[in-house]
Amino acid sequence: MRDIRRWARLTAYCLLVALQPLLTGCETPPPEAALREAVAELESGLEGGDVGAVMDRLAADFRYRDLDRKAAGRRLVGVFLRYPKRQVSFLNVDVALDPVTLREAEVTFNALVWGGRATLPEDADSFRVRSRWREAGGDWVLVDLEARGLGE
């Protein structure tokens, strides 16, 4: 009887050791969840006026119209100084991952932005944004984006 218990205990320990890699593999979020988290971090960085957090999400080869990464950072500083009180909301976020590589994606959303120098907004606008993202070193970075006003 004692041998059976010892054998059952040994089998249970072996199963625990064998399943350990499967349990630790669950810590890494799936690509879509990680990308949605990156978009949310970008949104909170824009709203909070954190230029560093926004720049961390821009790829080295980032493009927006005629702006590169460095020019986009300078423009952000100007906008944050002009509108110290601002609100940013990304709505209807749609993520389309590249089904082959799962390392590139297109994210579309509506962006509502308003801001001013005091509590009441002086300026407001809404945009339809289409952005391309790429996974680089375990993080998702923004490669380029197109934004059109919803009134256009």
C-alpha positions as CSV (number, residue, x, y, z in Angstrom):
1,M,0.0,0.0,0.0
2,R,2.8,2.3,0.9
3,D,4.5,1.7,-2.5
4,I,1.2,2.7,-4.3
5,R,1.0,6.0,-2.4
6,R,4.7,6.8,-3.1
7,W,4.2,6.0,-6.8
8,A,1.0,8.2,-7.0
9,R,2.9,11.1,-5.2
10,L,5.8,10.7,-7.6
11,T,3.5,10.8,-10.6
12,A,1.8,13.9,-9.3
13,Y,5.1,15.7,-8.8
14,C,6.2,14.7,-12.3
15,L,3.0,16.0,-13.8
16,L,3.4,19.3,-11.9
17,V,7.0,19.7,-13.3
18,A,5.8,18.8,-16.8
19,L,3.0,21.3,-16.7
20,Q,5.0,24.2,-15.3
21,P,6.2,25.5,-18.7
22,L,2.6,25.6,-19.9
23,L,1.5,27.6,-16.8
24,T,4.3,30.1,-17.2
25,G,3.4,30.5,-20.9
26,C,0.1,32.1,-20.0
27,E,1.8,35.2,-18.6
28,T,2.5,36.6,-22.1
29,P,-0.6,38.4,-23.4
30,P,-1.8,37.5,-26.9
31,P,-0.7,40.0,-29.7
32,E,-4.1,41.7,-29.9
33,A,-4.3,42.3,-26.2
34,A,-0.8,43.6,-26.1
35,L,-1.6,45.9,-29.0
36,R,-4.8,47.2,-27.4
37,E,-2.7,47.9,-24.2
38,A,-0.2,49.9,-26.3
39,V,-3.0,51.9,-27.9
40,A,-4.4,52.6,-24.4
41,E,-1.0,53.8,-23.2
42,L,-0.7,56.1,-26.2
43,E,-4.1,57.5,-25.4
44,S,-3.2,58.1,-21.7
45,G,0.2,59.6,-22.7
46,L,-1.6,62.1,-25.0
47,E,-4.1,63.0,-22.4
48,G,-1.6,63.3,-19.6
49,G,0.9,65.4,-21.7
50,D,3.6,62.8,-21.3
51,V,5.8,63.3,-24.4
52,G,8.2,60.5,-23.3
53,A,5.4,58.0,-23.1
54,V,4.1,59.0,-26.6
55,M,7.6,59.0,-28.1
56,D,8.3,55.5,-26.7
57,R,5.3,54.2,-28.8
58,L,6.6,55.8,-32.1
59,A,8.9,53.7,-34.3
60,A,12.2,55.1,-35.4
61,D,10.9,55.3,-39.0
62,F,7.5,56.9,-37.9
63,R,5.7,59.0,-40.5
64,Y,2.7,61.3,-40.2
65,R,2.1,63.4,-43.3
66,D,5.3,65.2,-43.8
67,L,6.5,64.8,-40.2
68,D,9.1,62.3,-39.0
69,R,9.5,61.1,-35.5
70,K,11.6,64.0,-34.3
71,A,9.3,66.6,-35.8
72,A,6.3,64.9,-34.4
73,G,7.9,65.1,-30.9
74,R,8.4,68.8,-31.3
75,R,4.8,69.3,-32.5
76,L,3.6,67.4,-29.4
77,V,5.5,69.7,-27.1
78,G,3.9,72.7,-28.8
79,V,0.4,71.2,-28.6
80,F,0.8,70.3,-24.9
81,L,2.0,73.8,-24.1
82,R,-0.9,75.4,-26.0
83,Y,-3.5,73.2,-24.4
84,P,-2.5,72.4,-20.8
85,K,-5.9,71.0,-20.1
86,R,-6.9,68.4,-22.6
87,Q,-9.1,65.3,-23.0
88,V,-8.4,62.5,-25.4
89,S,-10.8,59.5,-26.1
90,F,-10.2,56.7,-28.6
91,L,-13.6,55.1,-29.5
92,N,-14.5,52.1,-31.7
93,V,-11.0,50.7,-31.6
94,D,-10.7,48.0,-34.3
95,V,-7.5,45.8,-34.4
96,A,-6.7,43.9,-37.6
97,L,-3.6,41.7,-37.1
98,D,-1.6,40.4,-40.0
99,P,-2.7,36.8,-40.0
100,V,0.6,35.4,-41.2
101,T,3.2,37.1,-39.0
102,L,1.1,38.4,-36.1
103,R,3.8,41.1,-35.8
104,E,2.1,43.8,-37.9
105,A,-1.3,45.3,-37.5
106,E,-3.7,48.0,-38.6
107,V,-5.7,49.8,-35.9
108,T,-8.5,52.1,-36.8
109,F,-10.5,54.2,-34.3
110,N,-12.3,57.5,-33.8
111,A,-10.4,60.0,-31.7
112,L,-12.2,62.8,-29.8
113,V,-9.9,65.5,-28.6
114,W,-10.6,68.8,-26.9
115,G,-8.6,71.2,-24.8
116,G,-7.8,74.6,-23.6
117,R,-6.0,76.7,-21.0
118,A,-8.7,76.3,-18.3
119,T,-11.3,73.7,-17.4
120,L,-13.7,74.6,-20.2
121,P,-12.4,73.6,-23.7
122,E,-11.4,76.2,-26.2
123,D,-11.1,73.9,-29.1
124,A,-12.4,70.4,-30.0
125,D,-12.3,68.1,-32.9
126,S,-12.9,64.5,-33.9
127,F,-10.9,62.3,-36.3
128,R,-11.1,59.0,-38.0
129,V,-7.6,57.5,-37.5
130,R,-6.0,54.6,-39.4
131,S,-2.7,53.5,-38.0
132,R,-0.1,50.9,-38.8
133,W,1.7,49.2,-35.9
134,R,4.7,46.8,-35.7
135,E,6.0,44.6,-32.9
136,A,9.6,45.5,-32.2
137,G,11.5,43.9,-29.3
138,G,8.3,42.7,-27.6
139,D,6.6,46.1,-27.7
140,W,4.2,47.5,-30.3
141,V,5.3,50.7,-31.9
142,L,3.4,53.0,-34.2
143,V,4.8,53.1,-37.7
144,D,2.5,55.6,-39.5
145,L,-1.0,57.0,-39.2
146,E,-3.6,58.9,-41.2
147,A,-6.1,61.1,-39.6
148,R,-9.1,62.7,-41.3
149,G,-11.6,64.9,-39.6
150,L,-15.0,63.3,-39.2
151,G,-16.5,66.4,-40.8
152,E,-14.5,66.0,-44.0
